[in-house]
Amino acid sequence: MDIGKVISTQDGPSTSFFAFAIQKDKGVNKDQFVKVNTNEGTMIAMVENVVKTSRYYANPETVVESDNLEQLFQVDEWEFLIAEATPLGVMINEVIVRPTVPPSPGDMVENVSSKVLSKFLGFEDKGINIGKVLHHEVPVQLGLGKTFQKHLAILAMSGAGKSYLTSVLMEEVLKRNRGQGRVASVVFDVHGEYVSFAEKPPSNFSDFSKMADAVVKIKIPVPELSAREISVFTTLTHVQVAELDKVIRSLRGSKYDFKNLASEVSTRTIPPKTKAALVRWLNDLHSTGLFSSTEDLVTKRPGEKEEHHRLVELIKPGRMIIFDLSQDIQKRVRDLIVLWLSRELFKLRRFEEIPPLVMFVEEAHNFIPEGSSRIESPTLGIFQTIAREGRKFFCSLVVISQRPIKLSTTVLSQCNTHIIMRITNPYDLNHIGQSSEGITNNTLKSLTSLQVGEALVVGEAVRYPVFLKVRERGSWEKKSSDMELSARLFEEKAGETKKEMDDAKDAFL
């Protein structure tokens, strides 16, 4: 459908810019895709801006001196909408090349068909569907491998809808059938936002209850840890690791926790300073309550008793395990859990003992911070390793953060696809502009005005940056109440409690 004509301006038409006059009865929006048939082929362009112009109001003197322009002339007849567009590529027999020939003034500008736009952006028929292209009825269907294999970053300010988008991605991963290739998923859930996947199966998933499982507590098996692995949890020197290794070797085959290990160390012939430091560190680890004397991982689901597993038994194709960290207030406790799990999962994947894996890391800037030491953030090292090497072993990261500038540059640079929602912080915007390929200054400015649920996809998963509206999720969402409602409920509950206490007191007297 024709929507306008290319016009001649001071800057174009060129291979990098052209403007077109929009027909009066047609609607064109900023960030919309359009096409022009050129001598080279079908040029696809994105509308970067829409401006309104009128020849009667172009001269300031005329506007100021005349108070009745509207009565003298039909000024509305000479008001036009002008769209400014950036050519992205040219399709020649379904092959996409960069533009080398500009459109001509007078060329018709048309809407892009769904089929052409889907092909141009690199969508896949059986890809993961996360929404529709903004201003188009075109499903955004991203290839699983292109989206996850080289890691994915989801970046947005608080309240922009990043958790909702992440839930949609999780649904798409879990929906896949055996013939499409199913991956396993692990979620490090800091605020308990995704446990609803295990609590209440959605109606549109036939066998969903077997696909998602939530774990609220874990205990790490001490007998399975080597001295070097224990050193990852704390700050042991090479000498301390060597002495601890001797003790562990002598206890091989028996059950023990860190308290038992500390007692055993205290009886050995070890230099006093080394012995004292080891005993202190081991007792400190024992005090966290995170470690057990069994050879199995101890897990606890909501409202159930503890169970013993091998970690490899939990990770299955098409299954998602959610580690709910919301009940662990101390940062160090969360760090130790994520550290051990991520190291073990990467090791299992390297030896192909578990299926291809996607790890969702919520509040990633807390686990993968920029400029932190190993002591301040023990999880930083393993995630940097996975970011650099994980793609070779099909162990993928999805880092989710509301503060991109606080994320490790090493990890963010290895995320070849970024899905960015509304961000207004200038430091974060500048950081995204430097780390996300394919983002122009105009596109960067658009991020500040995105509505809740709108996002920009750039990188490996798409051929060109594309704005989208996230689809409605099918899984159950925990609704968070606002402050006013919480305040009223608190007082109502306090009033009921006081009344119950008064009634009990009267009955006693």
C-alpha positions as CSV (number, residue, x, y, z in Angstrom):
1,M,0.0,0.0,0.0
2,D,1.4,3.4,-1.0
3,I,1.9,5.7,2.0
4,G,4.0,8.6,0.5
5,K,6.5,9.9,-2.0
6,V,10.2,10.4,-1.7
7,I,11.1,14.1,-1.8
8,S,14.3,16.0,-2.5
9,T,16.0,17.6,0.5
10,Q,19.3,19.2,1.2
11,D,20.6,15.9,2.6
12,G,19.0,13.4,0.3
13,P,17.9,11.1,-1.0
14,S,21.1,9.2,-0.4
15,T,22.1,5.7,0.5
16,S,22.0,6.6,4.2
17,F,19.0,9.0,4.3
18,F,15.8,10.0,2.5
19,A,12.6,11.9,3.4
20,F,9.1,11.3,2.1
21,A,5.9,13.2,2.2
22,I,3.2,11.2,3.8
23,Q,-0.2,11.0,2.1
24,K,-2.9,12.8,4.1
25,D,-5.0,9.8,4.6
26,K,-2.1,7.5,5.7
27,G,-0.6,7.0,9.1
28,V,3.2,6.6,9.5
29,N,4.9,6.2,12.9
30,K,8.4,6.7,14.2
31,D,10.3,3.3,14.2
32,Q,8.0,1.9,11.5
33,F,9.5,-0.1,8.6
34,V,8.8,1.0,5.0
35,K,10.0,0.0,1.5
36,V,10.9,1.7,-1.7
37,N,11.4,-0.1,-5.1
38,T,14.7,1.2,-6.5
39,N,16.8,0.3,-9.5
40,E,18.8,-2.0,-7.2
41,G,16.0,-3.9,-5.6
42,T,13.5,-3.6,-2.7
43,M,15.0,-1.1,-0.2
44,I,13.8,-1.5,3.4
45,A,14.1,1.5,5.6
46,M,13.2,2.5,9.2
47,V,11.4,5.8,9.9
48,E,13.6,7.6,12.4
49,N,11.4,10.7,12.8
50,V,8.1,12.3,11.7
51,V,7.9,16.1,11.3
52,K,5.0,18.4,10.4
53,T,5.5,21.4,8.1
54,S,3.4,24.3,6.7
55,R,4.6,26.9,4.1
56,Y,2.3,29.5,5.7
57,Y,4.0,29.2,9.1
58,A,7.6,28.8,7.8
59,N,8.4,32.6,8.0
60,P,8.4,34.0,11.6
61,E,7.6,37.5,10.4
62,T,4.4,36.3,8.6
63,V,3.2,34.4,11.7
64,V,3.8,37.4,14.1
65,E,2.5,40.2,11.9
66,S,-0.7,38.4,10.7
67,D,-3.3,37.5,13.2
68,N,-5.8,36.0,10.7
69,L,-3.9,33.7,8.5
70,E,-6.5,31.0,9.0
71,Q,-9.2,33.3,7.8
72,L,-7.3,34.6,4.7
73,F,-5.9,31.2,3.5
74,Q,-6.8,27.5,3.8
75,V,-3.6,26.9,5.8
76,D,-4.6,23.4,6.7
77,E,-4.5,22.4,3.0
78,W,-0.8,23.2,3.0
79,E,0.1,21.3,6.2
80,F,2.2,18.2,5.5
81,L,3.7,15.3,7.4
82,I,7.3,14.5,6.4
83,A,8.9,11.2,7.5
84,E,12.7,10.9,7.7
85,A,14.0,7.4,7.0
86,T,17.2,5.5,7.2
87,P,17.8,2.8,4.6
88,L,18.8,-0.5,6.2
89,G,19.3,-2.9,3.3
90,V,18.1,-4.0,-0.1
91,M,16.5,-7.3,-1.0
92,I,17.5,-8.8,-4.4
93,N,15.9,-12.2,-5.0
94,E,15.7,-12.8,-1.2
95,V,19.4,-11.9,-0.8
96,I,20.0,-8.9,1.4
97,V,22.8,-6.4,0.5
98,R,23.7,-3.0,1.8
99,P,22.2,-0.1,-0.2
100,T,24.5,1.3,-2.9
101,V,21.9,3.2,-5.0
102,P,19.6,5.8,-3.4
103,P,15.8,6.1,-4.2
104,S,14.8,8.8,-6.6
105,P,12.6,11.8,-5.7
106,G,9.0,10.9,-6.6
107,D,9.5,7.2,-5.9
108,M,6.5,5.7,-4.0
109,V,7.0,4.6,-0.4
110,E,5.0,1.6,0.6
111,N,4.1,-0.4,3.7
112,V,6.1,-3.7,4.0
113,S,4.3,-7.0,3.9
114,S,4.6,-9.3,6.8
115,K,6.3,-12.0,4.7
116,V,9.0,-9.6,3.4
117,L,9.6,-7.9,6.8
118,S,9.9,-11.3,8.6
119,K,12.4,-12.4,6.0
120,F,14.3,-9.2,6.1
121,L,14.7,-9.2,9.9
122,G,15.8,-12.8,10.0
123,F,12.9,-14.3,11.9
124,E,12.3,-18.1,11.9
125,D,9.0,-19.9,11.3
126,K,9.5,-22.1,14.3
127,G,11.4,-19.6,16.4
128,I,10.6,-18.4,19.9
129,N,7.7,-15.9,19.7
130,I,8.1,-13.0,22.1
131,G,5.8,-10.4,20.6
132,K,5.0,-8.4,17.5
133,V,7.1,-5.8,15.6
134,L,6.0,-2.3,16.8
135,H,3.5,-0.8,14.3
136,H,3.3,-4.1,12.3
137,E,1.4,-7.3,12.7
138,V,4.5,-9.4,12.4
139,P,5.4,-12.0,15.1
140,V,8.9,-11.6,16.4
141,Q,10.1,-15.2,16.1
142,L,13.8,-15.5,17.1
143,G,15.9,-18.5,16.4
144,L,16.7,-20.4,19.6
145,G,20.4,-20.8,18.8
146,K,20.9,-17.2,17.6
147,T,19.2,-15.9,20.7
148,F,20.8,-18.0,23.4
149,Q,24.0,-19.7,22.2
150,K,26.1,-16.6,22.3
151,H,24.4,-15.3,25.4
152,L,21.6,-12.8,25.9
153,A,21.3,-9.6,28.0
154,I,17.9,-8.2,29.1
155,L,18.4,-4.6,30.2
156,A,15.7,-2.3,31.5
157,M,15.0,0.1,34.4
158,S,12.8,-1.1,37.2
159,G,9.1,-1.3,36.2
160,A,9.8,-1.4,32.4
161,G,8.7,-5.1,32.2
162,K,11.9,-7.1,32.1
163,S,10.6,-9.8,34.4
164,Y,7.5,-10.1,32.3
165,L,9.6,-10.4,29.1
166,T,11.8,-13.0,30.8
167,S,8.8,-15.0,31.7
168,V,7.7,-15.0,28.1
169,L,11.1,-16.2,27.0
170,M,10.9,-19.0,29.6
171,E,7.5,-20.1,28.3
172,E,8.8,-20.3,24.8
173,V,11.8,-22.4,25.9
174,L,9.5,-24.8,27.8
175,K,6.9,-25.0,24.9
176,R,9.4,-26.6,22.6
177,N,8.8,-30.2,21.7
178,R,11.4,-33.0,21.2
179,G,11.5,-32.5,17.5
180,Q,12.4,-28.9,17.8
181,G,15.2,-29.5,20.3
182,R,14.7,-29.0,24.0
183,V,17.2,-27.3,26.3
184,A,17.3,-27.4,30.1
185,S,16.8,-24.2,32.1
186,V,18.1,-23.0,35.4
187,V,16.9,-19.8,37.0
188,F,18.7,-17.9,39.8
189,D,15.6,-16.1,41.1
190,V,16.6,-13.3,43.5
191,H,13.1,-12.0,44.3
192,G,11.0,-15.1,43.9
193,E,9.4,-13.7,40.7
194,Y,9.5,-16.9,38.7
195,V,8.4,-19.5,41.3
196,S,4.9,-19.1,39.9
197,F,5.9,-21.4,37.0
198,A,6.1,-24.3,39.5
199,E,3.2,-23.1,41.8
200,K,0.4,-22.8,39.3
201,P,0.7,-24.5,35.8
202,P,-0.7,-22.3,33.0
203,S,-3.8,-23.7,31.2
204,N,-2.1,-23.5,27.7
205,F,0.6,-25.9,28.7
206,S,-0.7,-29.5,28.6
207,D,2.1,-31.1,30.7
208,F,3.6,-28.0,32.2
209,S,3.6,-29.2,35.8
210,K,6.4,-31.6,35.0
211,M,8.4,-29.0,33.3
212,A,9.1,-26.5,36.1
213,D,10.3,-27.1,39.6
214,A,11.1,-24.6,42.4
215,V,13.8,-25.1,45.1
216,V,13.8,-22.8,48.1
217,K,16.8,-24.3,50.0
218,I,19.9,-26.3,49.1
219,K,22.7,-27.8,51.0
220,I,26.0,-28.4,49.2
221,P,27.7,-31.8,49.8
222,V,31.1,-31.1,51.6
223,P,32.5,-34.6,50.9
224,E,32.2,-33.9,47.2
225,L,34.4,-30.8,47.4
226,S,38.2,-30.8,46.8
227,A,40.5,-28.4,48.6
228,R,40.8,-26.3,45.5
229,E,37.0,-26.1,45.2
230,I,36.7,-25.1,48.8
231,S,39.2,-22.3,48.2
232,V,36.8,-20.8,45.8
233,F,34.3,-20.2,48.6
234,T,36.9,-18.4,50.7
235,T,40.4,-16.9,50.6
236,L,42.8,-19.7,51.1
237,T,46.5,-19.5,50.2
238,H,48.4,-22.1,48.1
239,V,49.9,-23.4,51.3
240,Q,46.6,-23.7,53.1
241,V,45.1,-25.5,50.1
242,A,47.9,-28.0,50.1
243,E,47.5,-28.7,53.8
244,L,43.8,-29.0,53.5
245,D,44.1,-31.4,50.5
246,K,46.1,-33.8,52.7
247,V,43.4,-33.9,55.3
248,I,40.6,-34.4,52.8
249,R,42.4,-37.2,51.1
250,S,42.7,-39.0,54.5
251,L,38.9,-38.7,55.0
252,R,37.9,-39.9,51.5
253,G,34.9,-42.3,51.7
254,S,33.6,-40.9,55.0
255,K,30.9,-38.4,55.8
256,Y,31.9,-35.0,57.2
257,D,30.9,-31.4,57.2
258,F,33.0,-28.3,57.6
259,K,32.8,-28.5,61.4
260,N,34.2,-32.0,61.3
261,L,36.8,-31.0,58.8
262,A,37.9,-28.1,61.1
263,S,38.2,-30.5,64.1
264,E,40.3,-32.9,62.0
265,V,42.6,-30.0,60.9
266,S,43.1,-28.9,64.5
267,T,44.5,-32.4,65.3
268,R,47.0,-32.5,62.5
269,T,50.7,-31.4,62.5
270,I,50.3,-28.2,60.5
271,P,52.2,-24.9,61.0
272,P,50.3,-23.0,63.7
273,K,49.4,-19.9,61.6
274,T,48.2,-22.1,58.7
275,K,46.2,-24.3,61.0
276,A,44.5,-21.4,62.8
277,A,43.5,-19.8,59.5
278,L,42.1,-23.1,58.1
279,V,40.1,-23.8,61.2
280,R,38.7,-20.2,61.2
281,W,37.7,-20.4,57.5
282,L,36.1,-23.8,57.8
283,N,34.1,-22.9,60.8
284,D,33.0,-19.7,59.1
285,L,31.7,-21.7,56.1
286,H,30.0,-24.1,58.4
287,S,28.1,-21.2,60.1
288,T,26.4,-20.4,56.8
289,G,24.2,-23.5,57.1
290,L,24.7,-24.1,53.4
291,F,26.7,-27.3,53.6
292,S,25.9,-30.9,54.5
293,S,27.9,-34.0,55.4
294,T,26.2,-36.2,52.7
295,E,27.5,-37.0,49.2
296,D,24.3,-35.7,47.6
297,L,22.8,-32.2,47.0
298,V,20.1,-31.6,49.6
299,T,17.1,-29.7,48.1
300,K,13.9,-28.5,49.7
301,R,10.8,-27.5,47.7
302,P,8.2,-25.1,49.1
303,G,6.3,-26.8,52.0
304,E,8.0,-30.1,51.5
305,K,10.7,-32.1,53.3
306,E,14.3,-32.2,52.3
307,E,15.3,-34.5,49.5
308,H,18.7,-35.9,48.4
309,H,19.7,-35.7,44.7
310,R,22.7,-35.6,42.4
311,L,22.6,-32.3,40.6
312,V,22.8,-34.1,37.3
313,E,19.5,-35.8,38.1
314,L,17.6,-32.5,38.3
315,I,18.7,-31.1,34.9
316,K,16.6,-32.6,32.1
317,P,15.7,-31.6,28.5
318,G,12.6,-29.3,28.5
319,R,12.7,-28.9,32.3
320,M,13.3,-25.7,34.3
321,I,14.7,-25.6,37.8
322,I,14.1,-22.4,39.7
323,F,16.4,-21.7,42.6
324,D,14.5,-19.3,44.8
325,L,17.0,-17.0,46.5
326,S,14.5,-14.6,47.9
327,Q,14.6,-16.1,51.4
328,D,18.3,-15.7,51.7
329,I,18.8,-12.1,52.8
330,Q,22.6,-12.2,53.2
331,K,24.5,-11.5,50.0
332,R,27.3,-13.9,50.8
333,V,24.8,-16.8,51.2
334,R,23.3,-16.1,47.8
335,D,26.8,-15.8,46.3
336,L,27.9,-19.1,47.7
337,I,24.8,-20.9,46.3
338,V,25.1,-19.4,42.8
339,L,28.9,-19.9,42.8
340,W,28.7,-23.6,43.5
341,L,25.7,-24.3,41.2
342,S,27.1,-22.3,38.3
343,R,30.5,-24.0,38.6
344,E,29.0,-27.5,38.8
345,L,26.5,-26.9,36.0
346,F,29.3,-25.7,33.7
347,K,31.4,-28.7,34.6
348,L,28.6,-31.1,33.9
349,R,27.8,-29.4,30.6
350,R,31.5,-29.5,29.5
351,F,31.5,-33.3,30.0
352,E,28.0,-33.5,28.3
353,E,26.4,-35.1,31.4
354,I,23.5,-32.7,31.1
355,P,21.6,-31.3,28.0
356,P,22.4,-27.9,26.5
357,L,21.7,-25.4,29.2
358,V,20.3,-21.9,29.6
359,M,21.0,-20.1,32.9
360,F,18.8,-17.1,33.7
361,V,20.6,-14.7,36.1
362,E,18.2,-12.2,37.7
363,E,19.8,-9.0,39.1
364,A,22.9,-10.0,37.3
365,H,24.8,-6.8,38.3
366,N,24.9,-8.2,41.9
367,F,26.6,-11.4,40.8
368,I,28.7,-10.1,37.8
369,P,29.7,-6.6,38.9
370,E,32.2,-4.4,37.1
371,G,35.5,-3.7,38.9
372,S,35.0,-6.0,41.8
373,S,37.5,-8.4,43.4
374,R,37.1,-12.1,43.9
375,I,36.6,-11.4,47.7
376,E,33.8,-8.8,47.0
377,S,32.1,-10.9,44.3
378,P,33.1,-14.6,44.3
379,T,30.7,-15.4,41.4
380,L,32.3,-13.0,39.0
381,G,35.0,-15.4,37.8
382,I,32.8,-18.3,36.9
383,F,30.3,-16.2,35.0
384,Q,33.2,-14.5,33.0
385,T,34.4,-18.0,32.2
386,I,31.0,-19.1,31.0
387,A,30.6,-15.9,29.0
388,R,33.9,-16.6,27.2
389,E,33.7,-20.3,26.8
390,G,30.1,-21.3,27.3
391,R,29.1,-21.1,23.6
392,K,31.5,-23.9,22.7
393,F,29.7,-26.2,25.2
394,F,26.1,-24.9,24.7
395,C,26.0,-23.4,28.2
396,S,24.3,-20.1,27.7
397,L,23.8,-17.1,30.0
398,V,20.7,-14.8,30.1
399,V,21.8,-11.8,32.2
400,I,19.0,-9.6,33.5
401,S,19.8,-6.2,35.0
402,Q,18.3,-2.8,35.7
403,R,21.8,-1.2,35.9
404,P,23.8,-2.1,32.8
405,I,26.7,0.2,33.8
406,K,27.3,-1.9,36.9
407,L,27.5,-5.1,34.8
408,S,30.9,-6.7,34.0
409,T,32.1,-5.3,30.7
410,T,33.6,-8.7,29.9
411,V,30.3,-10.5,30.3
412,L,28.2,-7.8,28.6
413,S,30.5,-7.7,25.6
414,Q,30.1,-11.5,25.2
415,C,26.3,-11.2,25.0
416,N,25.7,-11.1,21.3
417,T,22.0,-10.3,21.6
418,H,20.6,-7.5,23.7
419,I,16.9,-7.0,24.4
420,I,16.6,-3.5,25.9
421,M,13.5,-1.9,27.4
422,R,12.9,1.5,28.8
423,I,16.1,3.1,30.3
424,T,16.4,6.8,31.3
425,N,19.6,6.9,33.3
426,P,22.2,8.7,31.0
427,Y,25.1,6.6,32.3
428,D,23.3,3.4,31.5
429,L,22.3,4.7,28.1
430,N,25.9,5.7,27.3
431,H,27.1,2.3,28.4
432,I,24.5,0.5,26.2
433,G,25.5,2.7,23.2
434,Q,29.1,1.6,23.6
435,S,28.4,-2.1,24.2
436,S,25.5,-2.8,21.9
437,E,26.3,-3.2,18.2
438,G,23.9,-1.7,15.6
439,I,22.4,1.0,17.9
440,T,22.3,4.5,16.4
441,N,22.0,7.8,18.4
442,N,18.3,8.1,17.3
443,T,17.6,4.5,18.4
444,L,19.3,5.2,21.7
445,K,17.1,8.2,22.3
446,S,14.0,6.1,21.6
447,L,14.8,3.9,24.6
448,T,13.9,6.7,27.0
449,S,10.3,6.9,25.6
450,L,9.5,3.2,25.3
451,Q,6.3,2.2,27.1
452,V,6.0,-0.7,29.5
453,G,6.2,-3.9,27.6
454,E,8.0,-2.4,24.6
455,A,11.6,-3.4,23.8
456,L,14.4,-3.1,21.3
457,V,16.2,-6.3,20.0
458,V,19.7,-5.9,18.6
459,G,22.5,-8.3,17.8
460,E,22.9,-11.9,16.7
461,A,19.2,-12.8,16.9
462,V,18.1,-10.2,14.3
463,R,19.6,-8.8,11.1
464,Y,18.7,-5.3,12.1
465,P,17.5,-3.5,15.3
466,V,13.8,-4.0,15.8
467,F,11.3,-2.5,18.2
468,L,8.6,-4.8,19.5
469,K,5.6,-5.1,21.8
470,V,6.0,-8.1,24.1
471,R,3.2,-10.6,23.8
472,E,0.8,-11.5,26.6
473,R,2.2,-14.2,28.9
474,G,0.3,-17.5,29.3
475,S,1.8,-18.4,32.7
476,W,0.4,-17.3,36.0
477,E,1.8,-14.0,37.3
478,K,2.1,-13.0,40.9
479,K,0.6,-9.6,41.2
480,S,2.4,-7.2,43.5
481,S,0.1,-4.9,45.5
482,D,0.8,-1.2,45.7
483,M,1.9,0.8,48.8
484,E,-1.5,2.1,49.7
485,L,-3.1,-1.3,49.6
486,S,-0.3,-2.9,51.7
487,A,-0.6,-0.1,54.3
488,R,-4.3,-0.7,54.6
489,L,-3.9,-4.4,54.9
490,F,-1.2,-4.1,57.5
491,E,-3.4,-1.9,59.7
492,E,-6.4,-4.1,59.3
493,K,-4.4,-7.2,60.3
494,A,-2.9,-5.3,63.3
495,G,-6.5,-4.3,64.3
496,E,-7.7,-7.9,64.1
497,T,-4.8,-9.2,66.1
498,K,-5.4,-6.6,68.9
499,K,-9.1,-7.5,69.0
500,E,-8.3,-11.2,69.3
501,M,-5.9,-10.4,72.2
502,D,-8.5,-8.3,73.9
503,D,-11.1,-11.0,73.5
504,A,-8.8,-13.6,74.9
505,K,-7.9,-11.4,77.9
506,D,-11.6,-10.8,78.6
507,A,-12.3,-14.5,78.5
508,F,-9.5,-15.2,80.8
509,L,-10.6,-12.6,83.4
